């Protein structure tokens, strides 16, 4: 069920999720493009957070969309610890090459949930 308003989503969130799942802003994102986000009520926001640094090129950048589409056509996800894939290794190699350490670097890529302040 799609939220019709930010207040409705907030009420559903409080009912369905534990308090540990933090939410900094009580608005419901409907869509985003570049540095702007629009909520379900049509209000426009400048996204200074950008996916907590993950979206430095903005929302829905055409090059990112093309890269995601290409990847989705190959496979959506595999746990690297079970079945490794080239992209993971290539990214680690690129990061290692620019790491400012006096000895060779090694990289571990992980996804994590971040809990912030301001949630009920």
NUFIZA-851691 format. One record per atom (N, C-alpha, C, O): residue number from 1; atom name; x, y, z. Coordinates in Angstrom, 3 decimals, padded with zeros to 6 digits. Example, Ala and Ser with C-alpha at 12.3 -4.5 7.8 and 13.67 -1.06 7.14 Angstrom:
BEGIN
node k:1; a:N; px:013.190; py:-005.690; pz:007.800
node k:1; a:CA; px:012.300; py:-004.500; pz:007.800
node k:1; a:C; px:013.200; py:-003.300; pz:007.800
node k:1; a:O; px:014.236; py:-003.319; pz:008.465
node k:2; a:N; px:012.850; py:-002.250; pz:007.080
node k:2; a:CA; px:013.670; py:-001.060; pz:007.140
node k:2; a:C; px:012.900; py:000.030; pz:007.870
node k:2; a:O; px:013.409; py:001.138; pz:008.039
//
This chain:
BEGIN
node k:1; a:N; px:000.844; py:-001.181; pz:000.000
node k:1; a:CA; px:000.000; py:000.000; pz:000.000
node k:1; a:C; px:000.888; py:001.242; pz:000.000
node k:1; a:O; px:001.718; py:001.413; pz:000.892
node k:2; a:N; px:000.717; py:002.094; pz:-000.983
node k:2; a:CA; px:001.514; py:003.309; pz:-001.126
node k:2; a:C; px:000.975; py:004.387; pz:-000.183
node k:2; a:O; px:-000.235; py:004.575; pz:-000.054
node k:3; a:N; px:001.900; py:005.086; pz:000.469
node k:3; a:CA; px:001.494; py:006.160; pz:001.378
node k:3; a:C; px:000.953; py:007.340; pz:000.581
node k:3; a:O; px:001.532; py:007.737; pz:-000.430
node k:4; a:N; px:-000.158; py:007.894; pz:001.043
node k:4; a:CA; px:-000.724; py:009.072; pz:000.394
node k:4; a:C; px:-000.172; py:010.350; pz:000.985
node k:4; a:O; px:-000.211; py:011.400; pz:000.344
node k:5; a:N; px:000.344; py:010.273; pz:002.204
node k:5; a:CA; px:000.923; py:011.454; pz:002.840
node k:5; a:C; px:002.086; py:011.023; pz:003.721
node k:5; a:O; px:002.206; py:009.859; pz:004.105
node k:6; a:N; px:002.929; py:011.985; pz:004.028
node k:6; a:CA; px:004.057; py:011.702; pz:004.913
node k:6; a:C; px:003.567; py:011.304; pz:006.307
node k:6; a:O; px:004.153; py:010.429; pz:006.945
node k:7; a:N; px:002.507; py:011.937; pz:006.773
node k:7; a:CA; px:001.964; py:011.605; pz:008.097
node k:7; a:C; px:001.447; py:010.170; pz:008.121
node k:7; a:O; px:001.629; py:009.455; pz:009.107
node k:8; a:N; px:000.801; py:009.751; pz:007.032
node k:8; a:CA; px:000.299; py:008.372; pz:006.954
node k:8; a:C; px:001.462; py:007.383; pz:006.985
node k:8; a:O; px:001.408; py:006.381; pz:007.699
node k:9; a:N; px:002.504; py:007.657; pz:006.220
node k:9; a:CA; px:003.666; py:006.769; pz:006.214
node k:9; a:C; px:004.305; py:006.719; pz:007.601
node k:9; a:O; px:004.692; py:005.648; pz:008.068
node k:10; a:N; px:004.417; py:007.867; pz:008.255
node k:10; a:CA; px:005.001; py:007.917; pz:009.597
node k:10; a:C; px:004.207; py:007.035; pz:010.566
node k:10; a:O; px:004.793; py:006.297; pz:011.359
node k:11; a:N; px:002.883; py:007.111; pz:010.501
node k:11; a:CA; px:002.042; py:006.292; pz:011.382
node k:11; a:C; px:002.223; py:004.806; pz:011.068
node k:11; a:O; px:002.329; py:003.988; pz:011.981
node k:12; a:N; px:002.258; py:004.458; pz:009.790
node k:12; a:CA; px:002.471; py:003.059; pz:009.407
node k:12; a:C; px:003.856; py:002.582; pz:009.827
node k:12; a:O; px:004.014; py:001.449; pz:010.281
node k:13; a:N; px:004.862; py:003.449; pz:009.676
node k:13; a:CA; px:006.227; py:003.101; pz:010.074
node k:13; a:C; px:006.286; py:002.804; pz:011.564
node k:13; a:O; px:006.887; py:001.811; pz:011.974
node k:14; a:N; px:005.670; py:003.651; pz:012.376
node k:14; a:CA; px:005.674; py:003.451; pz:013.821
node k:14; a:C; px:004.973; py:002.167; pz:014.214
node k:14; a:O; px:005.336; py:001.541; pz:015.209
node k:15; a:N; px:003.970; py:001.766; pz:013.442
node k:15; a:CA; px:003.234; py:000.545; pz:013.734
node k:15; a:C; px:003.996; py:-000.702; pz:013.281
node k:15; a:O; px:003.933; py:-001.738; pz:013.943
node k:16; a:N; px:004.711; py:-000.612; pz:012.165
node k:16; a:CA; px:005.310; py:-001.793; pz:011.550
node k:16; a:C; px:006.786; py:-002.012; pz:011.858
node k:16; a:O; px:007.270; py:-003.137; pz:011.732
node k:17; a:N; px:007.512; py:-000.976; pz:012.255
node k:17; a:CA; px:008.952; py:-001.087; pz:012.455
node k:17; a:C; px:009.322; py:-000.835; pz:013.913
node k:17; a:O; px:008.640; py:-000.078; pz:014.604
node k:18; a:N; px:010.388; py:-001.459; pz:014.382
node k:18; a:CA; px:010.844; py:-001.172; pz:015.742
node k:18; a:C; px:011.439; py:000.237; pz:015.817
node k:18; a:O; px:011.854; py:000.796; pz:014.802
node k:19; a:N; px:011.475; py:000.793; pz:017.001
node k:19; a:CA; px:012.002; py:002.141; pz:017.197
node k:19; a:C; px:013.468; py:002.258; pz:016.790
node k:19; a:O; px:013.943; py:003.358; pz:016.506
node k:20; a:N; px:014.183; py:001.147; pz:016.758
node k:20; a:CA; px:015.602; py:001.171; pz:016.398
node k:20; a:C; px:015.827; py:001.576; pz:014.943
node k:20; a:O; px:016.926; py:002.002; pz:014.589
node k:21; a:N; px:014.803; py:001.451; pz:014.092
node k:21; a:CA; px:014.931; py:001.869; pz:012.695
node k:21; a:C; px:014.653; py:003.365; pz:012.649
node k:21; a:O; px:013.506; py:003.802; pz:012.562
node k:22; a:N; px:015.729; py:004.133; pz:012.710
node k:22; a:CA; px:015.617; py:005.585; pz:012.835
node k:22; a:C; px:015.204; py:006.250; pz:011.534
node k:22; a:O; px:015.426; py:005.718; pz:010.446
node k:23; a:N; px:014.607; py:007.409; pz:011.665
node k:23; a:CA; px:014.214; py:008.221; pz:010.522
node k:23; a:C; px:014.446; py:009.675; pz:010.898
node k:23; a:O; px:013.819; py:010.186; pz:011.826
node k:24; a:N; px:015.339; py:010.342; pz:010.188
node k:24; a:CA; px:015.707; py:011.717; pz:010.531
node k:24; a:C; px:014.637; py:012.734; pz:010.144
node k:24; a:O; px:014.484; py:013.755; pz:010.814
node k:25; a:N; px:013.897; py:012.463; pz:009.070
node k:25; a:CA; px:012.930; py:013.436; pz:008.583
node k:25; a:C; px:011.566; py:012.778; pz:008.396
node k:25; a:O; px:011.480; py:011.700; pz:007.808
node k:26; a:N; px:010.507; py:013.404; pz:008.883
node k:26; a:CA; px:009.166; py:012.813; pz:008.800
node k:26; a:C; px:008.462; py:013.112; pz:007.475
node k:26; a:O; px:007.310; py:013.545; pz:007.467
node k:27; a:N; px:009.152; py:012.883; pz:006.359
node k:27; a:CA; px:008.537; py:013.050; pz:005.045
node k:27; a:C; px:008.679; py:011.745; pz:004.277
node k:27; a:O; px:009.559; py:010.937; pz:004.575
node k:28; a:N; px:007.826; py:011.540; pz:003.303
node k:28; a:CA; px:007.829; py:010.320; pz:002.507
node k:28; a:C; px:008.264; py:010.656; pz:001.091
node k:28; a:O; px:007.581; py:011.393; pz:000.380
node k:29; a:N; px:009.411; py:010.110; pz:000.683
node k:29; a:CA; px:009.918; py:010.371; pz:-000.668
node k:29; a:C; px:009.045; py:009.680; pz:-001.701
node k:29; a:O; px:008.743; py:008.493; pz:-001.578
node k:30; a:N; px:008.647; py:010.415; pz:-002.705
node k:30; a:CA; px:007.847; py:009.891; pz:-003.808
node k:30; a:C; px:008.733; py:009.646; pz:-005.029
node k:30; a:O; px:008.642; py:008.611; pz:-005.689
node k:31; a:N; px:009.596; py:010.632; pz:-005.310
node k:31; a:CA; px:010.538; py:010.492; pz:-006.421
node k:31; a:C; px:011.689; py:011.470; pz:-006.218
node k:31; a:O; px:011.604; py:012.396; pz:-005.411
node k:32; a:N; px:012.761; py:011.247; pz:-006.962
node k:32; a:CA; px:013.928; py:012.113; pz:-006.851
node k:32; a:C; px:014.642; py:012.188; pz:-008.187
node k:32; a:O; px:014.653; py:011.232; pz:-008.962
node k:33; a:N; px:015.231; py:013.332; pz:-008.437
node k:33; a:CA; px:016.007; py:013.546; pz:-009.668
node k:33; a:C; px:017.107; py:014.539; pz:-009.327
node k:33; a:O; px:016.842; py:015.587; pz:-008.738
node k:34; a:N; px:018.339; py:014.214; pz:-009.697
node k:34; a:CA; px:019.450; py:015.108; pz:-009.407
node k:34; a:C; px:019.589; py:015.328; pz:-007.908
node k:34; a:O; px:019.711; py:014.367; pz:-007.149
node k:35; a:N; px:019.571; py:016.581; pz:-007.479
node k:35; a:CA; px:019.715; py:016.903; pz:-006.066
node k:35; a:C; px:018.385; py:017.191; pz:-005.384
node k:35; a:O; px:018.359; py:017.685; pz:-004.257
node k:36; a:N; px:017.283; py:016.887; pz:-006.057
node k:36; a:CA; px:015.964; py:017.175; pz:-005.489
node k:36; a:C; px:015.179; py:015.915; pz:-005.177
node k:36; a:O; px:015.248; py:014.913; pz:-005.889
node k:37; a:N; px:014.429; py:016.000; pz:-004.087
node k:37; a:CA; px:013.482; py:014.946; pz:-003.705
node k:37; a:C; px:012.112; py:015.592; pz:-003.598
node k:37; a:O; px:011.979; py:016.702; pz:-003.084
node k:38; a:N; px:011.101; py:014.896; pz:-004.081
node k:38; a:CA; px:009.712; py:015.351; pz:-003.907
node k:38; a:C; px:009.001; py:014.342; pz:-003.022
node k:38; a:O; px:009.155; py:013.131; pz:-003.182
node k:39; a:N; px:008.210; py:014.872; pz:-002.073
node k:39; a:CA; px:007.476; py:013.972; pz:-001.185
node k:39; a:C; px:006.120; py:013.636; pz:-001.780
node k:39; a:O; px:005.762; py:014.115; pz:-002.856
node k:40; a:N; px:005.370; py:012.805; pz:-001.065
node k:40; a:CA; px:004.074; py:012.340; pz:-001.567
node k:40; a:C; px:003.056; py:013.462; pz:-001.703
node k:40; a:O; px:002.040; py:013.308; pz:-002.381
node k:41; a:N; px:003.328; py:014.587; pz:-001.060
node k:41; a:CA; px:002.408; py:015.719; pz:-001.145
node k:41; a:C; px:002.884; py:016.765; pz:-002.151
node k:41; a:O; px:002.310; py:017.850; pz:-002.238
node k:42; a:N; px:003.934; py:016.440; pz:-002.913
node k:42; a:CA; px:004.418; py:017.332; pz:-003.956
node k:42; a:C; px:005.421; py:018.382; pz:-003.510
node k:42; a:O; px:005.866; py:019.191; pz:-004.324
node k:43; a:N; px:005.786; py:018.387; pz:-002.227
node k:43; a:CA; px:006.766; py:019.362; pz:-001.758
node k:43; a:C; px:008.150; py:018.980; pz:-002.261
node k:43; a:O; px:008.482; py:017.800; pz:-002.376
node k:44; a:N; px:008.948; py:019.993; pz:-002.556
node k:44; a:CA; px:010.279; py:019.809; pz:-003.113
node k:44; a:C; px:011.334; py:020.077; pz:-002.053
node k:44; a:O; px:011.234; py:021.049; pz:-001.304
node k:45; a:N; px:012.352; py:019.213; pz:-001.986
node k:45; a:CA; px:013.449; py:019.366; pz:-001.031
node k:45; a:C; px:014.775; py:019.254; pz:-001.776
node k:45; a:O; px:014.885; py:018.505; pz:-002.747
node k:46; a:N; px:015.768; py:019.989; pz:-001.325
node k:46; a:CA; px:017.129; py:019.789; pz:-001.817
node k:46; a:C; px:017.731; py:018.693; pz:-000.964
node k:46; a:O; px:017.714; py:018.777; pz:000.264
node k:47; a:N; px:018.261; py:017.671; pz:-001.601
node k:47; a:CA; px:018.819; py:016.520; pz:-000.892
node k:47; a:C; px:020.289; py:016.765; pz:-000.581
node k:47; a:O; px:021.164; py:016.506; pz:-001.407
node k:48; a:N; px:020.547; py:017.268; pz:000.619
node k:48; a:CA; px:021.924; py:017.496; pz:001.043
node k:48; a:C; px:022.555; py:016.213; pz:001.596
node k:48; a:O; px:023.766; py:016.157; pz:001.805
node k:49; a:N; px:021.746; py:015.201; pz:001.830
node k:49; a:CA; px:022.255; py:013.956; pz:002.398
node k:49; a:C; px:022.715; py:013.009; pz:001.295
node k:49; a:O; px:023.726; py:012.326; pz:001.458
node k:50; a:N; px:022.010; py:012.955; pz:000.200
node k:50; a:CA; px:022.402; py:012.156; pz:-000.950
node k:50; a:C; px:022.669; py:010.706; pz:-000.637
node k:50; a:O; px:023.719; py:010.182; pz:-001.008
node k:51; a:N; px:021.751; py:010.042; pz:000.033
node k:51; a:CA; px:021.956; py:008.635; pz:000.339
node k:51; a:C; px:023.151; py:008.425; pz:001.243
node k:51; a:O; px:023.845; py:007.414; pz:001.138
node k:52; a:N; px:023.399; py:009.383; pz:002.141
node k:52; a:CA; px:024.524; py:009.339; pz:003.082
node k:52; a:C; px:025.845; py:009.173; pz:002.340
node k:52; a:O; px:026.705; py:008.387; pz:002.737
node k:53; a:N; px:025.986; py:009.930; pz:001.252
node k:53; a:CA; px:027.231; py:009.926; pz:000.502
node k:53; a:C; px:027.259; py:008.952; pz:-000.655
node k:53; a:O; px:028.195; py:008.970; pz:-001.455
node k:54; a:N; px:026.256; py:008.106; pz:-000.761
node k:54; a:CA; px:026.256; py:007.106; pz:-001.823
node k:54; a:C; px:025.797; py:007.675; pz:-003.160
node k:54; a:O; px:025.999; py:007.047; pz:-004.199
node k:55; a:N; px:025.188; py:008.843; pz:-003.147
node k:55; a:CA; px:024.646; py:009.408; pz:-004.378
node k:55; a:C; px:025.315; py:010.730; pz:-004.733
node k:55; a:O; px:024.635; py:011.727; pz:-004.976
node k:56; a:N; px:026.625; py:010.740; pz:-004.763
node k:56; a:CA; px:027.356; py:011.974; pz:-005.026
node k:56; a:C; px:027.027; py:012.565; pz:-006.398
node k:56; a:O; px:027.257; py:013.754; pz:-006.620
node k:57; a:N; px:026.504; py:011.776; pz:-007.305
node k:57; a:CA; px:026.144; py:012.274; pz:-008.637
node k:57; a:C; px:024.673; py:012.657; pz:-008.721
node k:57; a:O; px:024.204; py:013.051; pz:-009.789
node k:58; a:N; px:023.946; py:012.553; pz:-007.637
node k:58; a:CA; px:022.530; py:012.894; pz:-007.636
node k:58; a:C; px:021.653; py:011.685; pz:-007.903
node k:58; a:O; px:022.130; py:010.617; pz:-008.288
node k:59; a:N; px:020.365; py:011.881; pz:-007.690
node k:59; a:CA; px:019.390; py:010.812; pz:-007.915
node k:59; a:C; px:019.166; py:010.604; pz:-009.413
node k:59; a:O; px:019.141; py:011.558; pz:-010.190
node k:60; a:N; px:019.006; py:009.357; pz:-009.792
node k:60; a:CA; px:018.603; py:008.982; pz:-011.150
node k:60; a:C; px:019.535; py:009.510; pz:-012.238
node k:60; a:O; px:019.079; py:009.839; pz:-013.333
node k:61; a:N; px:020.826; py:009.595; pz:-011.953
node k:61; a:CA; px:021.779; py:010.042; pz:-012.974
node k:61; a:C; px:021.784; py:009.010; pz:-014.110
node k:61; a:O; px:021.848; py:007.811; pz:-013.841
node k:62; a:N; px:021.718; py:009.449; pz:-015.357
node k:62; a:CA; px:021.626; py:008.512; pz:-016.482
node k:62; a:C; px:022.759; py:007.481; pz:-016.529
node k:62; a:O; px:022.512; py:006.328; pz:-016.883
node k:63; a:N; px:023.975; py:007.859; pz:-016.186
node k:63; a:CA; px:025.076; py:006.891; pz:-016.207
node k:63; a:C; px:024.908; py:005.829; pz:-015.123
node k:63; a:O; px:025.252; py:004.665; pz:-015.328
node k:64; a:N; px:024.378; py:006.235; pz:-013.968
node k:64; a:CA; px:024.135; py:005.272; pz:-012.892
node k:64; a:C; px:022.998; py:004.332; pz:-013.290
node k:64; a:O; px:023.086; py:003.123; pz:-013.077
node k:65; a:N; px:021.946; py:004.879; pz:-013.859
node k:65; a:CA; px:020.820; py:004.051; pz:-014.304
node k:65; a:C; px:021.288; py:003.039; pz:-015.343
node k:65; a:O; px:020.911; py:001.868; pz:-015.278
node k:66; a:N; px:022.104; py:003.474; pz:-016.302
node k:66; a:CA; px:022.622; py:002.547; pz:-017.317
node k:66; a:C; px:023.482; py:001.452; pz:-016.696
node k:66; a:O; px:023.380; py:000.287; pz:-017.078
node k:67; a:N; px:024.333; py:001.827; pz:-015.734
node k:67; a:CA; px:025.186; py:000.828; pz:-015.081
node k:67; a:C; px:024.350; py:-000.172; pz:-014.293
node k:67; a:O; px:024.635; py:-001.369; pz:-014.315
node k:68; a:N; px:023.322; py:000.306; pz:-013.598
node k:68; a:CA; px:022.448; py:-000.596; pz:-012.832
node k:68; a:C; px:021.691; py:-001.515; pz:-013.780
node k:68; a:O; px:021.590; py:-002.716; pz:-013.532
node k:69; a:N; px:021.163; py:-000.964; pz:-014.853
node k:69; a:CA; px:020.424; py:-001.776; pz:-015.831
node k:69; a:C; px:021.329; py:-002.878; pz:-016.393
node k:69; a:O; px:020.911; py:-004.031; pz:-016.506
node k:70; a:N; px:022.556; py:-002.523; pz:-016.739
node k:70; a:CA; px:023.504; py:-003.508; pz:-017.265
node k:70; a:C; px:023.766; py:-004.604; pz:-016.244
node k:70; a:O; px:023.789; py:-005.786; pz:-016.587
node k:71; a:N; px:023.965; py:-004.210; pz:-014.988
node k:71; a:CA; px:024.220; py:-005.206; pz:-013.939
node k:71; a:C; px:023.005; py:-006.096; pz:-013.713
node k:71; a:O; px:023.150; py:-007.310; pz:-013.568
node k:72; a:N; px:021.816; py:-005.514; pz:-013.680
node k:72; a:CA; px:020.608; py:-006.304; pz:-013.455
node k:72; a:C; px:020.376; py:-007.328; pz:-014.552
node k:72; a:O; px:019.791; py:-008.382; pz:-014.306
node k:73; a:N; px:020.825; py:-007.028; pz:-015.747
node k:73; a:CA; px:020.681; py:-007.989; pz:-016.839
node k:73; a:C; px:021.651; py:-009.160; pz:-016.678
node k:73; a:O; px:021.421; py:-010.236; pz:-017.231
node k:74; a:N; px:022.728; py:-008.959; pz:-015.928
node k:74; a:CA; px:023.689; py:-010.039; pz:-015.681
node k:74; a:C; px:023.259; py:-010.880; pz:-014.490
node k:74; a:O; px:023.066; py:-012.088; pz:-014.626
node k:75; a:N; px:023.107; py:-010.264; pz:-013.329
node k:75; a:CA; px:022.560; py:-010.883; pz:-012.120
node k:75; a:C; px:022.282; py:-009.782; pz:-011.123
node k:75; a:O; px:022.933; py:-008.737; pz:-011.143
node k:76; a:N; px:021.296; py:-010.016; pz:-010.231
node k:76; a:CA; px:020.917; py:-008.973; pz:-009.285
node k:76; a:C; px:021.790; py:-008.958; pz:-008.043
node k:76; a:O; px:022.145; py:-007.887; pz:-007.549
node k:77; a:N; px:022.138; py:-010.125; pz:-007.534
node k:77; a:CA; px:022.959; py:-010.158; pz:-006.333
node k:77; a:C; px:023.481; py:-011.571; pz:-006.134
node k:77; a:O; px:022.779; py:-012.554; pz:-006.373
node k:78; a:N; px:024.692; py:-011.646; pz:-005.702
node k:78; a:CA; px:025.229; py:-012.909; pz:-005.219
node k:78; a:C; px:026.074; py:-012.583; pz:-004.004
node k:78; a:O; px:026.769; py:-011.568; pz:-003.981
node k:79; a:N; px:026.018; py:-013.419; pz:-003.020
node k:79; a:CA; px:026.833; py:-013.211; pz:-001.827
node k:79; a:C; px:028.273; py:-013.531; pz:-002.196
node k:79; a:O; px:028.599; py:-014.677; pz:-002.506
node k:80; a:N; px:029.139; py:-012.518; pz:-002.164
node k:80; a:CA; px:030.520; py:-012.672; pz:-002.608
node k:80; a:C; px:031.251; py:-013.763; pz:-001.836
node k:80; a:O; px:032.142; py:-014.418; pz:-002.376
node k:81; a:N; px:030.877; py:-013.958; pz:-000.575
node k:81; a:CA; px:031.510; py:-014.997; pz:000.226
node k:81; a:C; px:031.199; py:-016.400; pz:-000.261
node k:81; a:O; px:031.903; py:-017.346; pz:000.092
node k:82; a:N; px:030.165; py:-016.549; pz:-001.059
node k:82; a:CA; px:029.809; py:-017.853; pz:-001.629
node k:82; a:C; px:030.223; py:-017.958; pz:-003.086
node k:82; a:O; px:030.864; py:-018.927; pz:-003.493
node k:83; a:N; px:029.852; py:-016.956; pz:-003.866
node k:83; a:CA; px:030.169; py:-016.961; pz:-005.288
node k:83; a:C; px:030.745; py:-015.597; pz:-005.658
node k:83; a:O; px:029.993; py:-014.639; pz:-005.835
node k:84; a:N; px:032.065; py:-015.498; pz:-005.777
node k:84; a:CA; px:032.670; py:-014.197; pz:-006.088
node k:84; a:C; px:032.376; py:-013.755; pz:-007.524
node k:84; a:O; px:032.005; py:-014.558; pz:-008.380
node k:85; a:N; px:032.556; py:-012.455; pz:-007.754
node k:85; a:CA; px:032.339; py:-011.905; pz:-009.089
node k:85; a:C; px:033.336; py:-010.775; pz:-009.340
node k:85; a:O; px:033.844; py:-010.140; pz:-008.416
node k:86; a:N; px:033.592; py:-010.553; pz:-010.627
node k:86; a:CA; px:034.637; py:-009.652; pz:-011.073
node k:86; a:C; px:034.469; py:-008.212; pz:-010.581
node k:86; a:O; px:035.453; py:-007.580; pz:-010.197
node k:87; a:N; px:033.257; py:-007.690; pz:-010.585
node k:87; a:CA; px:033.039; py:-006.296; pz:-010.200
node k:87; a:C; px:033.510; py:-005.986; pz:-008.797
node k:87; a:O; px:034.083; py:-004.923; pz:-008.558
node k:88; a:N; px:033.283; py:-006.886; pz:-007.873
node k:88; a:CA; px:033.718; py:-006.716; pz:-006.475
node k:88; a:C; px:035.238; py:-006.606; pz:-006.421
node k:88; a:O; px:035.782; py:-005.720; pz:-005.763
node k:89; a:N; px:035.917; py:-007.516; pz:-007.121
node k:89; a:CA; px:037.381; py:-007.519; pz:-007.108
node k:89; a:C; px:037.922; py:-006.269; pz:-007.799
node k:89; a:O; px:038.867; py:-005.649; pz:-007.312
node k:90; a:N; px:037.322; py:-005.898; pz:-008.937
node k:90; a:CA; px:037.784; py:-004.693; pz:-009.648
node k:90; a:C; px:037.642; py:-003.444; pz:-008.785
node k:90; a:O; px:038.543; py:-002.606; pz:-008.756
node k:91; a:N; px:036.514; py:-003.312; pz:-008.082
node k:91; a:CA; px:036.334; py:-002.149; pz:-007.216
node k:91; a:C; px:037.352; py:-002.156; pz:-006.084
node k:91; a:O; px:037.936; py:-001.119; pz:-005.770
node k:92; a:N; px:037.567; py:-003.305; pz:-005.474
node k:92; a:CA; px:038.571; py:-003.399; pz:-004.409
node k:92; a:C; px:039.953; py:-003.010; pz:-004.935
node k:92; a:O; px:040.696; py:-002.302; pz:-004.254
node k:93; a:N; px:040.298; py:-003.459; pz:-006.120
node k:93; a:CA; px:041.589; py:-003.109; pz:-006.710
node k:93; a:C; px:041.710; py:-001.605; pz:-006.937
node k:93; a:O; px:042.760; py:-001.018; pz:-006.674
node k:94; a:N; px:040.643; py:-000.984; pz:-007.421
node k:94; a:CA; px:040.662; py:000.473; pz:-007.653
node k:94; a:C; px:040.820; py:001.236; pz:-006.345
node k:94; a:O; px:041.595; py:002.189; pz:-006.268
node k:95; a:N; px:040.084; py:000.816; pz:-005.313
node k:95; a:CA; px:040.201; py:001.477; pz:-004.011
node k:95; a:C; px:041.589; py:001.272; pz:-003.406
node k:95; a:O; px:042.171; py:002.199; pz:-002.844
node k:96; a:N; px:042.107; py:000.067; pz:-003.523
node k:96; a:CA; px:043.443; py:-000.224; pz:-003.006
node k:96; a:C; px:044.499; py:000.646; pz:-003.680
node k:96; a:O; px:045.446; py:001.096; pz:-003.035
node k:97; a:N; px:044.331; py:000.879; pz:-004.977
node k:97; a:CA; px:045.311; py:001.652; pz:-005.734
node k:97; a:C; px:045.379; py:003.108; pz:-005.283
node k:97; a:O; px:046.429; py:003.740; pz:-005.404
node k:98; a:N; px:044.278; py:003.648; pz:-004.767
node k:98; a:CA; px:044.276; py:005.061; pz:-004.355
node k:98; a:C; px:044.360; py:005.244; pz:-002.841
node k:98; a:O; px:044.398; py:006.374; pz:-002.355
node k:99; a:N; px:044.390; py:004.143; pz:-002.096
node k:99; a:CA; px:044.458; py:004.238; pz:-000.634
node k:99; a:C; px:045.789; py:004.875; pz:-000.224
node k:99; a:O; px:046.845; py:004.479; pz:-000.718
node k:100; a:N; px:045.740; py:005.848; pz:000.669
node k:100; a:CA; px:046.958; py:006.582; pz:001.055
node k:100; a:C; px:047.739; py:005.897; pz:002.177
node k:100; a:O; px:048.010; py:006.513; pz:003.207
node k:101; a:N; px:048.098; py:004.636; pz:001.984
node k:101; a:CA; px:048.820; py:003.895; pz:003.006
node k:101; a:C; px:050.229; py:003.582; pz:002.523
node k:101; a:O; px:050.450; py:003.420; pz:001.323
node k:102; a:N; px:051.179; py:003.496; pz:003.440
node k:102; a:CA; px:052.553; py:003.176; pz:003.025
node k:102; a:C; px:052.731; py:001.717; pz:002.613
node k:102; a:O; px:053.691; py:001.386; pz:001.917
node k:103; a:N; px:051.821; py:000.847; pz:003.031
node k:103; a:CA; px:051.891; py:-000.571; pz:002.657
node k:103; a:C; px:050.692; py:-000.898; pz:001.774
node k:103; a:O; px:049.722; py:-000.140; pz:001.769
node k:104; a:N; px:050.725; py:-001.992; pz:001.032
node k:104; a:CA; px:049.597; py:-002.339; pz:000.160
node k:104; a:C; px:048.283; py:-002.448; pz:000.939
node k:104; a:O; px:048.234; py:-003.022; pz:002.027
node k:105; a:N; px:047.239; py:-001.893; pz:000.364
node k:105; a:CA; px:045.917; py:-001.908; pz:001.000
node k:105; a:C; px:045.138; py:-003.137; pz:000.567
node k:105; a:O; px:045.417; py:-003.743; pz:-000.468
node k:106; a:N; px:044.156; py:-003.489; pz:001.380
node k:106; a:CA; px:043.181; py:-004.524; pz:001.041
node k:106; a:C; px:041.816; py:-003.951; pz:001.404
node k:106; a:O; px:041.700; py:-003.151; pz:002.332
node k:107; a:N; px:040.782; py:-004.364; pz:000.670
node k:107; a:CA; px:039.456; py:-003.783; pz:000.832
node k:107; a:C; px:038.422; py:-004.848; pz:001.140
node k:107; a:O; px:038.454; py:-005.942; pz:000.575
node k:108; a:N; px:037.501; py:-004.523; pz:002.042
node k:108; a:CA; px:036.330; py:-005.341; pz:002.342
node k:108; a:C; px:035.115; py:-004.456; pz:002.093
node k:108; a:O; px:035.004; py:-003.381; pz:002.681
node k:109; a:N; px:034.213; py:-004.891; pz:001.237
node k:109; a:CA; px:033.001; py:-004.139; pz:000.938
node k:109; a:C; px:031.836; py:-004.754; pz:001.691
node k:109; a:O; px:031.590; py:-005.956; pz:001.585
node k:110; a:N; px:031.119; py:-003.941; pz:002.451
node k:110; a:CA; px:029.976; py:-004.426; pz:003.208
node k:110; a:C; px:028.827; py:-003.431; pz:003.122
node k:110; a:O; px:029.040; py:-002.254; pz:002.833
node k:111; a:N; px:027.637; py:-003.892; pz:003.367
node k:111; a:CA; px:026.464; py:-003.026; pz:003.477
node k:111; a:C; px:026.016; py:-003.106; pz:004.926
node k:111; a:O; px:026.016; py:-004.177; pz:005.532
node k:112; a:N; px:025.636; py:-001.969; pz:005.468
node k:112; a:CA; px:025.211; py:-001.935; pz:006.856
node k:112; a:C; px:024.047; py:-000.981; pz:007.028
node k:112; a:O; px:023.929; py:000.001; pz:006.294
node k:113; a:N; px:023.205; py:-001.258; pz:007.974
node k:113; a:CA; px:022.110; py:-000.355; pz:008.328
node k:113; a:C; px:022.639; py:000.637; pz:009.333
node k:113; a:O; px:023.355; py:000.262; pz:010.262
node k:114; a:N; px:022.295; py:001.900; pz:009.159
node k:114; a:CA; px:022.743; py:002.950; pz:010.065
node k:114; a:C; px:021.545; py:003.481; pz:010.808
node k:114; a:O; px:020.532; py:003.827; pz:010.200
node k:115; a:N; px:021.651; py:003.548; pz:012.096
node k:115; a:CA; px:020.571; py:004.084; pz:012.914
node k:115; a:C; px:020.975; py:005.469; pz:013.402
node k:115; a:O; px:022.058; py:005.649; pz:013.960
node k:116; a:N; px:020.108; py:006.435; pz:013.191
node k:116; a:CA; px:020.416; py:007.804; pz:013.595
node k:116; a:C; px:019.525; py:008.279; pz:014.715
node k:116; a:O; px:018.694; py:007.528; pz:015.227
node k:117; a:N; px:019.700; py:009.526; pz:015.094
node k:117; a:CA; px:018.892; py:010.135; pz:016.151
node k:117; a:C; px:017.617; py:010.712; pz:015.571
node k:117; a:O; px:017.490; py:010.861; pz:014.356
node k:118; a:N; px:016.706; py:011.025; pz:016.410
node k:118; a:CA; px:015.513; py:011.718; pz:015.996
node k:118; a:C; px:014.312; py:010.827; pz:015.721
node k:118; a:O; px:013.243; py:011.328; pz:015.371
node k:119; a:N; px:014.466; py:009.536; pz:015.870
node k:119; a:CA; px:013.352; py:008.645; pz:015.624
node k:119; a:C; px:012.628; py:008.328; pz:016.918
node k:119; a:O; px:013.214; py:008.356; pz:018.000
node k:120; a:N; px:011.373; py:008.033; pz:016.792
node k:120; a:CA; px:010.617; py:007.602; pz:017.974
node k:120; a:C; px:010.597; py:006.110; pz:018.063
node k:120; a:O; px:010.009; py:005.554; pz:018.991
//
